[in-house]
């Protein structure tokens, strides 16, 4: 049995939750016990004062240390193994993993803060601080209710079906799949055929796929810690990510800082297309306004897609199928918007130092959200012009090695960037 003890100024706030449903049954079966301690019982003045003005001035009142520490020490004297938790916005954000950990305790003490918070010295007498989210409550009582409910349902015997807790949202790091019950057809909205098929393997696969899809759309932050198979991770980070790459030959700088059009090279097209195929990008654009260079690029692509190269090396054919030739960057943006239904976020890359840069982990998180397609720009010559960079939504942090030498080929830089953003951890 897990004993909860709640230190609060308002014990009556817990009556409704504890006297109904699952928590009521859990207490009746002696799986949990909940004791409510009125903090005012530990005051020493006749007015039972539990708060005072803050040192240094400021708004509001602060909970005094004497009654809180007295309550904690009294409870510890009765329960030697008690774990004391202060519910506070300063604490780590409470989640399913915290709930599972606390469910292993025998004695759990929850302190409900009030007013502007508790005297900092109280924290020397507790074990940890927890917050139930990034918002402001009138006090810790609603948070304590949340913790009790989340922890209690993980204790064996509390739920009627022992498998229920394992299937719920967050139990495996993902949101739960959609649920349906009778009737089969409600106002033209039908239960998915797979759930009526009786094929348990198909149902299991469908539910997993729905969990992945819902998590990606609504809580992509959970995916970083979720337990995914290699196939699931690859699918989430690549095929569905809607990432495009553009190699700009104009406008770019030469070594003297002049805006020029650079030459199209066989190796750049080959290697970036192969990297793009490896990491699952949706398209690779070669951007140059020079018709002769466009003709050269097209000749290279056609050789591997339709000519002798398509029979000689089938994998090269698959990679080069990603390549598309456009005159200017605006043509690329129009093309992507037409294909995806919305404009892409533009991410510029540069080896030049300075300015506000987006880190690789930050951009990777953005890609997981999949709110828009993303176009990553690489510059040939001596890099993208400041005009292009200023038009971009993000500028990616520079790739840096342990030396001062910083002259990677654009195809090497593209491979590193794609691996950091789309590769498996």
N, C-alpha and C positions, 0 to 999 in steps of 0.2 A: 504493500500500500504506500502511496505517496501522500505525505502530509503537506498541504499548502498552508502557510500562515501569512495573512495580509495585514500589514500595518497601514492604517488609513484614518483619516479624520471623518470619513463618511461610510461607516460599515453598511448602512442600509442600501447603498448603491449596488451591492452585490446580491441582494435578496432575489431579484427577478431571475438573474442568470442561473444561480445555484439551485433554484427550486423548480427547474423545468428541464425536460428533455434528457439528453445524454448525461449531463453533469449530475442531475438529480439521481438517475439510475446508478451512476458510478459510485455515488456516496452511499446509496442504499445497499449496494453489493460490497461495501467496504474496500473498494479499489482505490478511492481517494478520500481524503478528509480535508475540509477547508475551515480553518480557524480565522476569525476576524478580530483583530486587535485594534481597539480605539486608542489612538495616539494620546488623546487627552488624559487617559488613565495614568500616563507616565509624567505628567506635569506636576510641579510642586507648589504652584501658587493657587490661590483660591479661585482665580478666574480661568484657570486651565489654559493659559496662553501658550501657543505652539509656534508663534512667529514673531518677528521683530523687524525693525527698520535696517536696511543694509548699511554697512560701513562704507564710507566714501560717497554716500548719497545715491540717488537714483530712484526709479519708479518701483512701486510695489513693495512687497514684504518678503522676507526670507525665513524659511523654516529653521527653528532653533536646533542646535545640536543636542542639548541635554535630553529632551524627551525621546528623540529618535534613537540615540545611542543607548539610553536606558532600556528602551523597548527591545532593541537588538540583543543587548547583553542578557536580558531576562529570558528571551526565547532561546538563545544559545545555551543557557544553563539547563534548559529542559530538553533540548535536542542537540546533542554534541556534534552531529554530522550535518547540521543545517547549512545550506548554501544561501547566502543573503544577496538578493538582487535589488538594486535601486533602479526603478523605472524613470528614465531621464532622457531628454533629447541629446545629452552628451554621449550616450551609450552606443554600442554597436547595434546596427539595425537587426532586429529579431527576424529570424527566418525559420524554415523547416528544419534546418540542421541544428539550430539552437534548440528548437523544441525537442528534437530527438535526444539531444545531449541532456537537457534538463529532465527528461522523462526517466533517466537512469538514476536520478537522485532519490533519496528517501525523505528528506526534509527540505522544503523550498520556502524561503521567506521572501515576500515581495513587498517592497517599500513604495508607497504611492506618494510621490512628490506633489506639492501644491504651490500656489503663488508664483514667485519668481524663481523658485527652486529651493534646494536645501543648502545649508551651510557646508562649505567645501570640506570642512574637517570631518563631517560624517562619513566621507568616502574612505577614510582610514579604517572604518569598522565594517565595511562590506566586502563582498567577493567580486562583484562585477556590476556594470551598468548596462542596461539594455533600453533601446528605443524601438517603438513599433512603427516608426515612419517619420518622414520629413514633413511634419505639420505640427501645429500647436494645439494642445488640448487644455482643458481647464484644470486637469489634474491627472494623476497617475492611475486613478481607478479604472477608467475604460481600458487602459493599457494592461492593467493586471487581469482584467476579465479576459482579454485576448490571449494572454500568456497561459492562463489556467485552462482555457478551452483548447488551445492548440497542443499543449503538453498532455493534458488528460487523455485525449483521444488516441494517443500513441501508447498508452499503458494497456498491456494485454487484458482483454476481457471487457474493456470499456465500450468498444464498438461491437454491434451484433455480429458483423462479418469481419473476421480477422484480416481479410484481404483488402478491405475498404481503404484503410490508411495507405496501403502500398500503391493503390491506383489513383489516389487523389492528386490534384495539382501540387507541384513542388516536391512531391515525395521522391521523384527520380530526376529532379532538376528541370522538368518541363511542365507546361500547363496541361491540364487534363483534356482528353479528347471530348468532343461533343456527345451529349447523352440524349437518348430518345426513349419514349414510352408510348403506350397506346393513347389515341388511335393511330393506326398506320397512316391515314390521310387526314390532315387537319387543314381545312379551307384551301385545299390544293397543294399544301406543303407536305411532301411525303417523306417517310423514313427512308434513308438511303438503302438501296437494294442489298448492299453487302451485309448489312446488319440483319436482314431477313433471310439471308442465304443458308444459314446453318453451317457454313464453312468456317470453323473456328480459326483456322490459320489465316484465312483472308480477313476475318474480322480483326484479329490481332494486328495484322499488318496495316489495315486501314486506320485503326486507332492510333498506332504509333505514328503513322504519317500525318494524321490530323493533329496530334500533339506537337510534332515538329513544326508544322505549318503555323498553328496558332501561336506557338512560342516565338517563332521568327517574326510574325507580323505584329504581335502585341507586347512581348517582353524579350526582345533580342538579347538583352543584357544577361539573361539566364543561360544562353547557349554556351558562353565561355566556360561555365562550370558543369554543364550537363554531361552525362555519360553517353557519348555517341560512338557508333561504329565508324570505322574509317570511311565506309561507303556513304553513311549519312553525313559525316562531316564534309566530305568532298562535294556532295550534292548541295549542301547548304552554302558552302563558301564559294562555289564556282558556277555551276550550271544555272542556279537561280539568282546569282548576284547581279546580273546585268551590268557587267563591267566592260568597257570598251577602251582601246588604246589607240592613240594617234601619234604618228611619227611626223613631226613638222620639218619640212625642208625650207619653208618660208613662212613667216619672217624669223630668221635666226641671226645670231652674231657671228662674225669672223673673229680671228684672234686680235684684230685691231679695234674691235667694238663697233664695226660697221654692220648695218643690216644688209644681209645678202640672201641669195637662194643657194642652198648647198646641193651637191650632187646626190643622186639616188644610187645606192650600192646594193649589189646582190646579197652580200652577207647580212646587212641590216634587215632586209626584207625576210630572208630565210630564217634568221635566228630569232627575231622578235615574233614572227608567226609561230615558230615552234614553241617558244616559251608561252605564247598566248594560248595555244592549243593545250599545252601541258596543264595550265592553271585555269582553263575553262572560260576564257573571256568570250564575249559575244561577237566582237568584231575588231579588226585591226586596220586602221586607216593610214595610208601613205598620202601625205598632203604636199602637193607641189603644183604651182600654176604653170610650170614650163611644159609645153606639150611634148617636146622631145623626151623629157625625163619621164613623163607619164607613159609614153610609148615604151620606153625601156622597162619601166616597172611592170607594165602590162605583159610585155614579152616574157619576163621572168616568171610571172604568175601563171600565164597560160602554158608555159613549158611544163610546169609541174602539175597543172590541173587537167590539161587536155593533151599535151604532147607526149613525147617519149618518156619524160620524167614521171608521168602519172602511172606508167606501167613499171618503170624501173624502181620507184620508191613510193609505195602507197601511203606510208605515214607522212611523207613530205607533202603529198597531195592533200591530205586531210588538214594539215597545218596551213598551207597556202590558200585553202578555201576561205579562211578568215579574212584575207586581205582585200581591201577595197581602195580605190584611188579617187581622190577628190582634189579640186582646185585649191580651195581655201578652207579655213577652220569653220567658217559659217556654214559651208555645205555639209560638213560633218555633223554639226549640231542639228541642222534641219533633218538630216538622214536619221539620226538617233531618235529625235522627237517623233518622226513619222513612224518609226518601228516600235517605239515603246509607249507612245501616247503622251509623253511629257519630256520636258527639257532635261538634259543631264546636268549633274553637278560636275564642274570642271576642276580637275586637280592638276596643277602645274608641278613639274619637277625641275630642279636646278641644283647645280653644284656650288653656286655662289653663296657665300655666307650672308647672314643678316636678315632682318625682317621677321615677321611673325610666321612661324612654321607649324604645320600640323604634324604630330608624331605618327609613326607607323601604327602603334596600338590605337590611337584615336581614330585614324581613318579606317582601320580594320573594323572597329566597332560601328562606324557609320555605314560601312558596306553591309554589315549584318542586318541593319535595320531595313535596308532595301526600300526606302521611301522614294528614291529616284534612281534612274540609271546613272552611272558614273563614267566619266571620260577622263582618262589619265593621259596627259600630254608629255611627250618626250621631244626634246629639241636636238637636231643634228648640229654640225659645226661647233660653235662655242656656246651653244645653249639658246634657250628661248629668250625672246626680247622682253624688256620690261613692259611693253604694251600688252603682250599676251599674258604675262604673269599678273598684271593689274586687273585683267578681265576675268581671272580665274576665281573660283569660290574658295579654293584652298591652295596653299603652296606646301608641298610635302617637304619634310625635313631632308637635308642632304645626306647622302650615303657617305659615311666616313670610315676610313680605316685607321690603323694605329700610327700611320706616318703622315707627313705633310703632303705627300704626293697624292693628287686628286684629279686624275685624268682617265677615268673609266670610259670605255667605248659605250655608245648609247645602247647597244644590244646587251652588254654586260649589266649596265644600270637597269635596263628594263627587266631582265631576269631576276635581279636581286629584289627590285620593288615588287614584282608580282609574287615572288616567294614569300616576302614578308607580309603582304596583304592577303593573299589567297591560299598560301601553303598551309598544310596541317601543322599545328604546334608540335 
